[in-house]
Amino acid sequence: MASKRHLTDRALKALMPAKPGERYELRDSIVAGFGVRVNDERDPSRPGKAGHVSFILYTRFPGSSAPTRRALGRYPALTLEQARIPN
């Protein structure tokens, strides 16, 4: 189960990498179904910080009876503000 927290740019930059061979998710407390997935990759320019953070959306998409998770893009190429804007 993913934990909920208020996602900010500062919080995303401070995320720690997951344990080797694992990944974890954090859900946003503002937008329902929105969050980030963090894997075990490390950022070489910032020791101890996560190197791969992807925005995800967990919702029911057209043509599906069950909710599914889809990746929206990778941080920082896609900003938090861009990822939160509904399309």
Secondary structure as UniProt FT lines:
FT   STRAND          3..5
FT   HELIX           9..13
FT   TURN            20..21
FT   STRAND          24..28
FT   TURN            32..33
FT   STRAND          34..38
FT   TURN            44..45
FT   TURN            47..48
FT   STRAND          53..59
FT   TURN            62..63
FT   STRAND          68..75
FT   TURN            76..77
FT   HELIX           80..84
//
